[in-house]
Amino acid sequence: MDASKCAALIAAVECGSFSAAARQLGYTQSGITRMVASLEAELGFALCVRTKQGVRITENGRRMMPCLRELVRAQRVAEESGAEIRGVLAGALAVGSYYSISAIWMPTVLSEFEKSYSGIDVEIREGGNAEMGQWLNSRAVDLCFCAKPANGTYCDWLPLYEDEMVMWLPEGHPYAHAVRYPLREIEHEAFIHTLANHDTDQDRLIREEGLLVQDRYTTRDGFTTYSMVEAGLGVSFNQRLISERWNGRVAEVPFEEPRRISLGIAVPSLAEASPAAQRFIDCIKQLMPRLRERAGSSA
């Protein structure tokens, strides 16, 4: 089975159309169409259907997708290993990342990585815990820089940093100048919920502690939540790292019993990681003392 045909199908499904996949991979649209048709003929069943809304994967295609991704990954590992032996490391990486990590830490990581490995193309895919788990299980990414994945996510985990969860309170709030915030007090607040029911760090703490929060507003973005807290519309909480570079009139108060989350690198399989992925992981590890120091100085 030709890995390039598998890559064509994956791109068509992810991009939503054959024309977009063609632009991404550098083929003509008819070339992508022929490659997908040839793959379907080889397998003996349809993998996707074309509709007015674009390309939609079939159920059989969905079942095959992990295998097709693995074929593409294996070919890329072989190519990168050959390049490494020749002394010219090249390749491509798909890296999942929290929005906050992308904005705060990833520019430093990418700048350092490019100095030594300019031949490796890096695609950053931003998302939350739910997306990270899906990407890792389907091997859609080579690694994720995120919180520790939930049970049911098949990966190897490398913890790198412990981040504290803090309350976001508007000026004038009774606890705005307190040293600590009682966790159960959240149940009596107008709560602003970011990405509710997406297995976020908020969701996890609410679920683990059995908190009965009263959602006054819901948002899809941490900065929106932060700005709404600043406007006095309610309270929220999140990782301290998220607001490292925000300077609004929001008090950040730790919980009475400290709550922390583990940030690190999740890899579908360390033993099977490509040379490019291994180099990227090494780069992050080397930079973590500097990133930790900067995060600590902003706390």
Phi and psi restraints in degrees (value plus and minus 20) as a CYANA .aco file:
   2 ASP   PHI     -96.6   -56.6
   2 ASP   PSI     103.2   143.2
   3 ALA   PHI     -84.6   -44.6
   3 ALA   PSI     -49.6    -9.6
   4 SER   PHI     -86.9   -46.9
   4 SER   PSI     -52.6   -12.6
   5 LYS   PHI     -88.6   -48.6
   5 LYS   PSI     -60.0   -20.0
   6 CYS   PHI     -82.2   -42.2
   6 CYS   PSI     -61.7   -21.7
   7 ALA   PHI     -83.5   -43.5
   7 ALA   PSI     -56.4   -16.4
   8 ALA   PHI     -84.1   -44.1
   8 ALA   PSI     -63.6   -23.6
   9 LEU   PHI     -84.7   -44.7
   9 LEU   PSI     -66.0   -26.0
  10 ILE   PHI     -79.3   -39.3
  10 ILE   PSI     -64.0   -24.0
  11 ALA   PHI     -84.4   -44.4
  11 ALA   PSI     -61.0   -21.0
  12 ALA   PHI     -83.0   -43.0
  12 ALA   PSI     -61.4   -21.4
  13 VAL   PHI     -89.0   -49.0
  13 VAL   PSI     -64.2   -24.2
  14 GLU   PHI     -90.6   -50.6
  14 GLU   PSI     -56.6   -16.6
  15 CYS   PHI    -101.8   -61.8
  15 CYS   PSI     -43.2    -3.2
  16 GLY   PHI      71.9   111.9
  16 GLY   PSI     -21.6    18.4
  17 SER   PHI    -182.6  -142.6
  17 SER   PSI     137.9   177.9
  18 PHE   PHI     -89.6   -49.6
  18 PHE   PSI     -56.1   -16.1
  19 SER   PHI     -86.2   -46.2
  19 SER   PSI     -61.2   -21.2
  20 ALA   PHI     -87.5   -47.5
  20 ALA   PSI     -58.3   -18.3
  21 ALA   PHI     -83.9   -43.9
  21 ALA   PSI     -59.3   -19.3
  22 ALA   PHI     -81.5   -41.5
  22 ALA   PSI     -63.7   -23.7
  23 ARG   PHI     -84.0   -44.0
  23 ARG   PSI     -59.8   -19.8
  24 GLN   PHI     -87.5   -47.5
  24 GLN   PSI     -60.3   -20.3
  25 LEU   PHI    -114.9   -74.9
  25 LEU   PSI     -29.6    10.4
  26 GLY   PHI      62.2   102.2
  26 GLY   PSI       7.6    47.6
  27 TYR   PHI    -129.8   -89.8
  27 TYR   PSI     154.3   194.3
  28 THR   PHI    -104.5   -64.5
  28 THR   PSI     141.2   181.2
  29 GLN   PHI     -83.1   -43.1
  29 GLN   PSI     -59.7   -19.7
  30 SER   PHI     -85.7   -45.7
  30 SER   PSI     -52.1   -12.1
  31 GLY   PHI     -85.3   -45.3
  31 GLY   PSI     -63.0   -23.0
  32 ILE   PHI     -83.8   -43.8
  32 ILE   PSI     -62.2   -22.2
  33 THR   PHI     -79.8   -39.8
  33 THR   PSI     -64.8   -24.8
  34 ARG   PHI     -85.4   -45.4
  34 ARG   PSI     -59.6   -19.6
  35 MET   PHI     -84.9   -44.9
  35 MET   PSI     -62.6   -22.6
  36 VAL   PHI     -87.5   -47.5
  36 VAL   PSI     -61.8   -21.8
  37 ALA   PHI     -82.5   -42.5
  37 ALA   PSI     -60.0   -20.0
  38 SER   PHI     -85.1   -45.1
  38 SER   PSI     -59.3   -19.3
  39 LEU   PHI     -85.3   -45.3
  39 LEU   PSI     -61.9   -21.9
  40 GLU   PHI     -84.2   -44.2
  40 GLU   PSI     -59.2   -19.2
  41 ALA   PHI     -85.5   -45.5
  41 ALA   PSI     -57.9   -17.9
  42 GLU   PHI     -85.8   -45.8
  42 GLU   PSI     -58.4   -18.4
  43 LEU   PHI    -103.4   -63.4
  43 LEU   PSI     -48.6    -8.6
  44 GLY   PHI      72.1   112.1
  44 GLY   PSI      -5.4    34.6
  45 PHE   PHI    -177.3  -137.3
  45 PHE   PSI     139.7   179.7
  46 ALA   PHI     -91.6   -51.6
  46 ALA   PSI     119.8   159.8
  47 LEU   PHI    -125.6   -85.6
  47 LEU   PSI     -44.6    -4.6
  48 CYS   PHI    -173.4  -133.4
  48 CYS   PSI     142.0   182.0
  49 VAL   PHI    -148.2  -108.2
  49 VAL   PSI     128.3   168.3
  50 ARG   PHI    -119.8   -79.8
  50 ARG   PSI     109.0   149.0
  51 THR   PHI    -146.0  -106.0
  51 THR   PSI     157.3   197.3
  52 LYS   PHI     -83.6   -43.6
  52 LYS   PSI     -44.9    -4.9
  53 GLN   PHI    -106.8   -66.8
  53 GLN   PSI     -25.7    14.3
  54 GLY   PHI     104.9   144.9
  54 GLY   PSI    -174.3  -134.3
  55 VAL   PHI    -111.6   -71.6
  55 VAL   PSI     112.3   152.3
  56 ARG   PHI    -145.3  -105.3
  56 ARG   PSI     111.1   151.1
  57 ILE   PHI     -95.0   -55.0
  57 ILE   PSI     123.3   163.3
  58 THR   PHI    -103.1   -63.1
  58 THR   PSI     150.4   190.4
  59 GLU   PHI     -84.4   -44.4
  59 GLU   PSI     -59.9   -19.9
  60 ASN   PHI     -83.8   -43.8
  60 ASN   PSI     -58.1   -18.1
  61 GLY   PHI     -83.8   -43.8
  61 GLY   PSI     -59.5   -19.5
  62 ARG   PHI     -83.2   -43.2
  62 ARG   PSI     -59.7   -19.7
  63 ARG   PHI     -88.2   -48.2
  63 ARG   PSI     -50.5   -10.5
  64 MET   PHI    -103.0   -63.0
  64 MET   PSI     -39.4     0.6
  65 MET   PHI     -75.3   -35.3
  65 MET   PSI     -64.9   -24.9
  66 PRO   PHI     -78.3   -38.3
  66 PRO   PSI     -58.3   -18.3
  67 CYS   PHI     -87.7   -47.7
  67 CYS   PSI     -61.4   -21.4
  68 LEU   PHI     -85.7   -45.7
  68 LEU   PSI     -61.2   -21.2
  69 ARG   PHI     -82.1   -42.1
  69 ARG   PSI     -58.6   -18.6
  70 GLU   PHI     -85.8   -45.8
  70 GLU   PSI     -57.0   -17.0
  71 LEU   PHI     -83.7   -43.7
  71 LEU   PSI     -63.7   -23.7
  72 VAL   PHI     -84.2   -44.2
  72 VAL   PSI     -62.8   -22.8
  73 ARG   PHI     -83.1   -43.1
  73 ARG   PSI     -63.5   -23.5
  74 ALA   PHI     -82.5   -42.5
  74 ALA   PSI     -60.7   -20.7
  75 GLN   PHI     -84.0   -44.0
  75 GLN   PSI     -61.5   -21.5
  76 ARG   PHI     -85.6   -45.6
  76 ARG   PSI     -59.3   -19.3
  77 VAL   PHI     -82.6   -42.6
  77 VAL   PSI     -62.1   -22.1
  78 ALA   PHI     -83.0   -43.0
  78 ALA   PSI     -62.9   -22.9
  79 GLU   PHI     -85.1   -45.1
  79 GLU   PSI     -62.7   -22.7
  80 GLU   PHI     -88.2   -48.2
  80 GLU   PSI     -57.3   -17.3
  81 SER   PHI     -85.2   -45.2
  81 SER   PSI     -60.2   -20.2
  82 GLY   PHI     -83.4   -43.4
  82 GLY   PSI     -61.8   -21.8
  83 ALA   PHI     -85.0   -45.0
  83 ALA   PSI     -57.2   -17.2
  84 GLU   PHI     -85.7   -45.7
  84 GLU   PSI     -61.3   -21.3
  85 ILE   PHI     -82.5   -42.5
  85 ILE   PSI     -58.0   -18.0
  86 ARG   PHI     -94.8   -54.8
  86 ARG   PSI     -28.2    11.8
  87 GLY   PHI      67.8   107.8
  87 GLY   PSI     -10.2    29.8
  88 VAL   PHI    -145.9  -105.9
  88 VAL   PSI      73.8   113.8
  89 LEU   PHI     -97.3   -57.3
  89 LEU   PSI     103.6   143.6
  90 ALA   PHI    -165.1  -125.1
  90 ALA   PSI     142.9   182.9
  91 GLY   PHI     137.2   177.2
  91 GLY   PSI    -181.8  -141.8
  92 ALA   PHI    -162.9  -122.9
  92 ALA   PSI     127.0   167.0
  93 LEU   PHI    -151.7  -111.7
  93 LEU   PSI     119.8   159.8
  94 ALA   PHI    -132.4   -92.4
  94 ALA   PSI      98.3   138.3
  95 VAL   PHI    -138.8   -98.8
  95 VAL   PSI     100.0   140.0
  96 GLY   PHI    -102.2   -62.2
  96 GLY   PSI     122.7   162.7
  97 SER   PHI    -172.1  -132.1
  97 SER   PSI     123.4   163.4
  98 TYR   PHI     -77.0   -37.0
  98 TYR   PSI     130.5   170.5
  99 TYR   PHI     -78.9   -38.9
  99 TYR   PSI     -62.1   -22.1
 100 SER   PHI     -85.4   -45.4
 100 SER   PSI     -62.7   -22.7
 101 ILE   PHI     -85.6   -45.6
 101 ILE   PSI     -59.2   -19.2
 102 SER   PHI     -79.4   -39.4
 102 SER   PSI     -61.9   -21.9
 103 ALA   PHI     -97.9   -57.9
 103 ALA   PSI     -55.0   -15.0
 104 ILE   PHI    -120.0   -80.0
 104 ILE   PSI     -64.9   -24.9
 105 TRP   PHI    -124.2   -84.2
 105 TRP   PSI     -53.2   -13.2
 106 MET   PHI     -82.6   -42.6
 106 MET   PSI     -57.0   -17.0
 107 PRO   PHI     -78.0   -38.0
 107 PRO   PSI     -59.8   -19.8
 108 THR   PHI     -85.8   -45.8
 108 THR   PSI     -64.3   -24.3
 109 VAL   PHI     -82.0   -42.0
 109 VAL   PSI     -67.2   -27.2
 110 LEU   PHI     -85.5   -45.5
 110 LEU   PSI     -58.1   -18.1
 111 SER   PHI     -82.0   -42.0
 111 SER   PSI     -65.1   -25.1
 112 GLU   PHI     -89.1   -49.1
 112 GLU   PSI     -60.5   -20.5
 113 PHE   PHI     -83.2   -43.2
 113 PHE   PSI     -61.4   -21.4
 114 GLU   PHI     -85.2   -45.2
 114 GLU   PSI     -47.9    -7.9
 115 LYS   PHI     -81.0   -41.0
 115 LYS   PSI     -55.8   -15.8
 116 SER   PHI    -121.9   -81.9
 116 SER   PSI     -46.3    -6.3
 117 TYR   PHI    -152.7  -112.7
 117 TYR   PSI      39.4    79.4
 118 SER   PHI     -87.6   -47.6
 118 SER   PSI     -35.9     4.1
 119 GLY   PHI    -103.0   -63.0
 119 GLY   PSI     -22.0    18.0
 120 ILE   PHI    -122.2   -82.2
 120 ILE   PSI     102.1   142.1
 121 ASP   PHI    -105.5   -65.5
 121 ASP   PSI     111.6   151.6
 122 VAL   PHI    -137.5   -97.5
 122 VAL   PSI     103.8   143.8
 123 GLU   PHI    -125.9   -85.9
 123 GLU   PSI     102.9   142.9
 124 ILE   PHI    -116.6   -76.6
 124 ILE   PSI     105.6   145.6
 125 ARG   PHI    -132.2   -92.2
 125 ARG   PSI      94.8   134.8
 126 GLU   PHI    -111.4   -71.4
 126 GLU   PSI     121.6   161.6
 127 GLY   PHI    -195.5  -155.5
 127 GLY   PSI    -192.7  -152.7
 128 GLY   PHI    -127.6   -87.6
 128 GLY   PSI    -188.4  -148.4
 129 ASN   PHI     -79.5   -39.5
 129 ASN   PSI     -60.1   -20.1
 130 ALA   PHI     -82.5   -42.5
 130 ALA   PSI     -65.3   -25.3
 131 GLU   PHI     -85.3   -45.3
 131 GLU   PSI     -60.7   -20.7
 132 MET   PHI     -78.8   -38.8
 132 MET   PSI     -64.8   -24.8
 133 GLY   PHI     -80.8   -40.8
 133 GLY   PSI     -63.4   -23.4
 134 GLN   PHI     -83.7   -43.7
 134 GLN   PSI     -64.5   -24.5
 135 TRP   PHI     -84.9   -44.9
 135 TRP   PSI     -59.5   -19.5
 136 LEU   PHI     -88.7   -48.7
 136 LEU   PSI     -63.8   -23.8
 137 ASN   PHI     -85.9   -45.9
 137 ASN   PSI     -54.0   -14.0
 138 SER   PHI    -111.7   -71.7
 138 SER   PSI     -21.7    18.3
 139 ARG   PHI      39.6    79.6
 139 ARG   PSI      13.2    53.2
 140 ALA   PHI     -96.4   -56.4
 140 ALA   PSI     -35.5     4.5
 141 VAL   PHI    -147.8  -107.8
 141 VAL   PSI     138.9   178.9
 142 ASP   PHI    -103.4   -63.4
 142 ASP   PSI     -49.8    -9.8
 143 LEU   PHI    -186.0  -146.0
 143 LEU   PSI     143.8   183.8
 144 CYS   PHI    -148.8  -108.8
 144 CYS   PSI     119.8   159.8
 145 PHE   PHI    -126.3   -86.3
 145 PHE   PSI      80.8   120.8
 146 CYS   PHI    -181.3  -141.3
 146 CYS   PSI    -191.2  -151.2
 147 ALA   PHI     -97.5   -57.5
 147 ALA   PSI     142.3   182.3
 148 LYS   PHI     -78.8   -38.8
 148 LYS   PSI     104.5   144.5
 149 PRO   PHI     -80.6   -40.6
 149 PRO   PSI     131.9   171.9
 150 ALA   PHI     -92.3   -52.3
 150 ALA   PSI     143.3   183.3
 151 ASN   PHI     -77.0   -37.0
 151 ASN   PSI     120.1   160.1
 152 GLY   PHI      83.2   123.2
 152 GLY   PSI     -30.2     9.8
 153 THR   PHI    -116.8   -76.8
 153 THR   PSI     103.5   143.5
 154 TYR   PHI    -112.5   -72.5
 154 TYR   PSI      86.0   126.0
 155 CYS   PHI    -184.0  -144.0
 155 CYS   PSI     147.4   187.4
 156 ASP   PHI    -118.1   -78.1
 156 ASP   PSI     123.2   163.2
 157 TRP   PHI    -140.5  -100.5
 157 TRP   PSI     110.0   150.0
 158 LEU   PHI    -140.0  -100.0
 158 LEU   PSI      78.0   118.0
 159 PRO   PHI     -90.3   -50.3
 159 PRO   PSI     119.8   159.8
 160 LEU   PHI    -150.1  -110.1
 160 LEU   PSI     -46.7    -6.7
 161 TYR   PHI    -175.5  -135.5
 161 TYR   PSI     117.1   157.1
 162 GLU   PHI    -122.7   -82.7
 162 GLU   PSI      97.0   137.0
 163 ASP   PHI    -127.1   -87.1
 163 ASP   PSI     121.3   161.3
 164 GLU   PHI    -109.2   -69.2
 164 GLU   PSI     120.7   160.7
 165 MET   PHI    -106.7   -66.7
 165 MET   PSI     113.8   153.8
 166 VAL   PHI    -152.9  -112.9
 166 VAL   PSI     131.1   171.1
 167 MET   PHI     -96.8   -56.8
 167 MET   PSI     124.1   164.1
 168 TRP   PHI    -126.6   -86.6
 168 TRP   PSI      97.1   137.1
 169 LEU   PHI    -146.2  -106.2
 169 LEU   PSI     120.4   160.4
 170 PRO   PHI     -94.5   -54.5
 170 PRO   PSI     140.2   180.2
 171 GLU   PHI     -77.6   -37.6
 171 GLU   PSI     122.5   162.5
 172 GLY   PHI      69.7   109.7
 172 GLY   PSI     -29.9    10.1
 173 HIS   PHI     -87.9   -47.9
 173 HIS   PSI     122.6   162.6
 174 PRO   PHI     -74.3   -34.3
 174 PRO   PSI     -49.2    -9.2
 175 TYR   PHI    -122.7   -82.7
 175 TYR   PSI     -11.4    28.6
 176 ALA   PHI     -79.7   -39.7
 176 ALA   PSI     -52.3   -12.3
 177 HIS   PHI    -130.1   -90.1
 177 HIS   PSI      -5.2    34.8
 178 ALA   PHI     -98.0   -58.0
 178 ALA   PSI     137.8   177.8
 179 VAL   PHI     -97.4   -57.4
 179 VAL   PSI     -55.0   -15.0
 180 ARG   PHI    -159.6  -119.6
 180 ARG   PSI     137.6   177.6
 181 TYR   PHI    -138.6   -98.6
 181 TYR   PSI     108.1   148.1
 182 PRO   PHI     -89.5   -49.5
 182 PRO   PSI     103.2   143.2
 183 LEU   PHI     -73.9   -33.9
 183 LEU   PSI     -65.1   -25.1
 184 ARG   PHI     -88.4   -48.4
 184 ARG   PSI     -34.3     5.7
 185 GLU   PHI     -84.4   -44.4
 185 GLU   PSI     -42.1    -2.1
 186 ILE   PHI     -76.4   -36.4
 186 ILE   PSI     -53.4   -13.4
 187 GLU   PHI     -85.1   -45.1
 187 GLU   PSI     -35.1     4.9
 188 HIS   PHI    -127.4   -87.4
 188 HIS   PSI      -8.2    31.8
 189 GLU   PHI    -127.8   -87.8
 189 GLU   PSI     138.3   178.3
 190 ALA   PHI     -99.8   -59.8
 190 ALA   PSI      90.9   130.9
 191 PHE   PHI    -118.1   -78.1
 191 PHE   PSI     118.8   158.8
 192 ILE   PHI    -127.2   -87.2
 192 ILE   PSI      93.5   133.5
 193 HIS   PHI    -122.3   -82.3
 193 HIS   PSI     103.3   143.3
 194 THR   PHI    -114.4   -74.4
 194 THR   PSI     105.0   145.0
 195 LEU   PHI      27.7    67.7
 195 LEU   PSI      37.2    77.2
 196 ALA   PHI     -77.5   -37.5
 196 ALA   PSI     121.6   161.6
 197 ASN   PHI      42.3    82.3
 197 ASN   PSI      13.4    53.4
 198 HIS   PHI    -138.1   -98.1
 198 HIS   PSI       2.2    42.2
 199 ASP   PHI      36.5    76.5
 199 ASP   PSI      16.2    56.2
 200 THR   PHI     -93.2   -53.2
 200 THR   PSI     153.7   193.7
 201 ASP   PHI     -84.6   -44.6
 201 ASP   PSI     -52.2   -12.2
 202 GLN   PHI     -80.4   -40.4
 202 GLN   PSI     -72.6   -32.6
 203 ASP   PHI     -76.6   -36.6
 203 ASP   PSI     -62.1   -22.1
 204 ARG   PHI     -84.4   -44.4
 204 ARG   PSI     -64.8   -24.8
 205 LEU   PHI     -86.9   -46.9
 205 LEU   PSI     -61.5   -21.5
 206 ILE   PHI     -80.4   -40.4
 206 ILE   PSI     -62.9   -22.9
 207 ARG   PHI     -89.5   -49.5
 207 ARG   PSI     -66.4   -26.4
 208 GLU   PHI     -83.9   -43.9
 208 GLU   PSI     -55.7   -15.7
 209 GLU   PHI    -112.7   -72.7
 209 GLU   PSI     -24.4    15.6
 210 GLY   PHI      42.9    82.9
 210 GLY   PSI      16.6    56.6
 211 LEU   PHI     -94.8   -54.8
 211 LEU   PSI     117.9   157.9
 212 LEU   PHI    -121.9   -81.9
 212 LEU   PSI      58.8    98.8
 213 VAL   PHI     -98.6   -58.6
 213 VAL   PSI     131.7   171.7
 214 GLN   PHI    -128.7   -88.7
 214 GLN   PSI      77.3   117.3
 215 ASP   PHI     -88.3   -48.3
 215 ASP   PSI      92.3   132.3
 216 ARG   PHI    -106.0   -66.0
 216 ARG   PSI     -60.1   -20.1
 217 TYR   PHI    -161.0  -121.0
 217 TYR   PSI     134.8   174.8
 218 THR   PHI    -145.4  -105.4
 218 THR   PSI     126.6   166.6
 219 THR   PHI    -154.4  -114.4
 219 THR   PSI     151.7   191.7
 220 ARG   PHI    -132.5   -92.5
 220 ARG   PSI     -15.6    24.4
 221 ASP   PHI    -163.1  -123.1
 221 ASP   PSI     115.7   155.7
 222 GLY   PHI     -82.5   -42.5
 222 GLY   PSI     -58.5   -18.5
 223 PHE   PHI     -87.8   -47.8
 223 PHE   PSI     -54.8   -14.8
 224 THR   PHI     -81.7   -41.7
 224 THR   PSI     -65.4   -25.4
 225 THR   PHI     -78.8   -38.8
 225 THR   PSI     -67.8   -27.8
 226 TYR   PHI     -77.5   -37.5
 226 TYR   PSI     -64.6   -24.6
 227 SER   PHI     -86.5   -46.5
 227 SER   PSI     -55.4   -15.4
 228 MET   PHI     -90.3   -50.3
 228 MET   PSI     -55.8   -15.8
 229 VAL   PHI     -83.3   -43.3
 229 VAL   PSI     -64.6   -24.6
 230 GLU   PHI     -78.0   -38.0
 230 GLU   PSI     -54.7   -14.7
 231 ALA   PHI     -98.2   -58.2
 231 ALA   PSI     -22.1    17.9
 232 GLY   PHI      61.8   101.8
 232 GLY   PSI       0.6    40.6
 233 LEU   PHI    -104.8   -64.8
 233 LEU   PSI     -28.4    11.6
 234 GLY   PHI     141.2   181.2
 234 GLY   PSI    -187.0  -147.0
 235 VAL   PHI    -144.1  -104.1
 235 VAL   PSI     146.6   186.6
 236 SER   PHI    -177.2  -137.2
 236 SER   PSI    -196.8  -156.8
 237 PHE   PHI    -171.5  -131.5
 237 PHE   PSI     137.6   177.6
 238 ASN   PHI    -188.6  -148.6
 238 ASN   PSI    -195.2  -155.2
 239 GLN   PHI     -86.3   -46.3
 239 GLN   PSI     126.3   166.3
 240 ARG   PHI     -82.8   -42.8
 240 ARG   PSI     -54.6   -14.6
 241 LEU   PHI     -79.4   -39.4
 241 LEU   PSI     -54.7   -14.7
 242 ILE   PHI     -77.7   -37.7
 242 ILE   PSI     -61.7   -21.7
 243 SER   PHI    -117.2   -77.2
 243 SER   PSI       0.2    40.2
 244 GLU   PHI     -72.6   -32.6
 244 GLU   PSI     -58.8   -18.8
 245 ARG   PHI    -127.7   -87.7
 245 ARG   PSI      -8.6    31.4
 246 TRP   PHI    -117.5   -77.5
 246 TRP   PSI     119.1   159.1
 247 ASN   PHI    -143.6  -103.6
 247 ASN   PSI      17.2    57.2
 248 GLY   PHI     -98.7   -58.7
 248 GLY   PSI     152.6   192.6
 249 ARG   PHI    -104.2   -64.2
 249 ARG   PSI      48.3    88.3
 250 VAL   PHI    -148.6  -108.6
 250 VAL   PSI     107.4   147.4
 251 ALA   PHI    -104.0   -64.0
 251 ALA   PSI     113.6   153.6
 252 GLU   PHI    -129.4   -89.4
 252 GLU   PSI      90.4   130.4
 253 VAL   PHI    -140.0  -100.0
 253 VAL   PSI     102.9   142.9
 254 PRO   PHI     -86.2   -46.2
 254 PRO   PSI     139.8   179.8
 255 PHE   PHI     -95.6   -55.6
 255 PHE   PSI     137.1   177.1
 256 GLU   PHI     -76.5   -36.5
 256 GLU   PSI     -64.8   -24.8
 257 GLU   PHI    -124.4   -84.4
 257 GLU   PSI      89.4   129.4
 258 PRO   PHI     -71.1   -31.1
 258 PRO   PSI     116.5   156.5
 259 ARG   PHI    -137.9   -97.9
 259 ARG   PSI     107.3   147.3
 260 ARG   PHI    -148.8  -108.8
 260 ARG   PSI     135.0   175.0
 261 ILE   PHI    -143.3  -103.3
 261 ILE   PSI     131.0   171.0
 262 SER   PHI    -115.2   -75.2
 262 SER   PSI     103.2   143.2
 263 LEU   PHI    -125.2   -85.2
 263 LEU   PSI     123.4   163.4
 264 GLY   PHI    -195.7  -155.7
 264 GLY   PSI    -174.8  -134.8
 265 ILE   PHI    -135.2   -95.2
 265 ILE   PSI     107.1   147.1
 266 ALA   PHI    -129.2   -89.2
 266 ALA   PSI     109.7   149.7
 267 VAL   PHI    -147.4  -107.4
 267 VAL   PSI     113.8   153.8
 268 PRO   PHI     -70.0   -30.0
 268 PRO   PSI     -61.3   -21.3
 269 SER   PHI    -180.8  -140.8
 269 SER   PSI      96.2   136.2
 270 LEU   PHI     -82.4   -42.4
 270 LEU   PSI     -57.9   -17.9
 271 ALA   PHI     -84.5   -44.5
 271 ALA   PSI     -47.9    -7.9
 272 GLU   PHI    -126.1   -86.1
 272 GLU   PSI     -12.6    27.4
 273 ALA   PHI     -83.6   -43.6
 273 ALA   PSI     121.4   161.4
 274 SER   PHI     -89.7   -49.7
 274 SER   PSI     141.3   181.3
 275 PRO   PHI     -75.7   -35.7
 275 PRO   PSI     -59.3   -19.3
 276 ALA   PHI     -84.2   -44.2
 276 ALA   PSI     -62.5   -22.5
 277 ALA   PHI     -84.6   -44.6
 277 ALA   PSI     -59.8   -19.8
 278 GLN   PHI     -83.0   -43.0
 278 GLN   PSI     -60.7   -20.7
 279 ARG   PHI     -85.8   -45.8
 279 ARG   PSI     -58.8   -18.8
 280 PHE   PHI     -86.5   -46.5
 280 PHE   PSI     -61.7   -21.7
 281 ILE   PHI     -82.0   -42.0
 281 ILE   PSI     -63.5   -23.5
 282 ASP   PHI     -81.1   -41.1
 282 ASP   PSI     -59.3   -19.3
 283 CYS   PHI     -83.2   -43.2
 283 CYS   PSI     -65.0   -25.0
 284 ILE   PHI     -82.0   -42.0
 284 ILE   PSI     -64.7   -24.7
 285 LYS   PHI     -79.2   -39.2
 285 LYS   PSI     -63.6   -23.6
 286 GLN   PHI     -85.9   -45.9
 286 GLN   PSI     -51.7   -11.7
 287 LEU   PHI    -106.2   -66.2
 287 LEU   PSI     -34.8     5.2
 288 MET   PHI     -77.8   -37.8
 288 MET   PSI     -59.0   -19.0
 289 PRO   PHI     -76.6   -36.6
 289 PRO   PSI     -61.8   -21.8
 290 ARG   PHI     -87.6   -47.6
 290 ARG   PSI     -60.9   -20.9
 291 LEU   PHI     -88.3   -48.3
 291 LEU   PSI     -59.6   -19.6
 292 ARG   PHI     -82.5   -42.5
 292 ARG   PSI     -63.5   -23.5
 293 GLU   PHI     -82.0   -42.0
 293 GLU   PSI     -61.8   -21.8
 294 ARG   PHI     -87.4   -47.4
 294 ARG   PSI     -61.0   -21.0
 295 ALA   PHI     -85.2   -45.2
 295 ALA   PSI     -58.5   -18.5
 296 GLY   PHI     -87.1   -47.1
 296 GLY   PSI     -56.1   -16.1
 297 SER   PHI     -91.9   -51.9
 297 SER   PSI     -40.0     0.0
 298 SER   PHI    -112.3   -72.3
 298 SER   PSI     -28.6    11.4
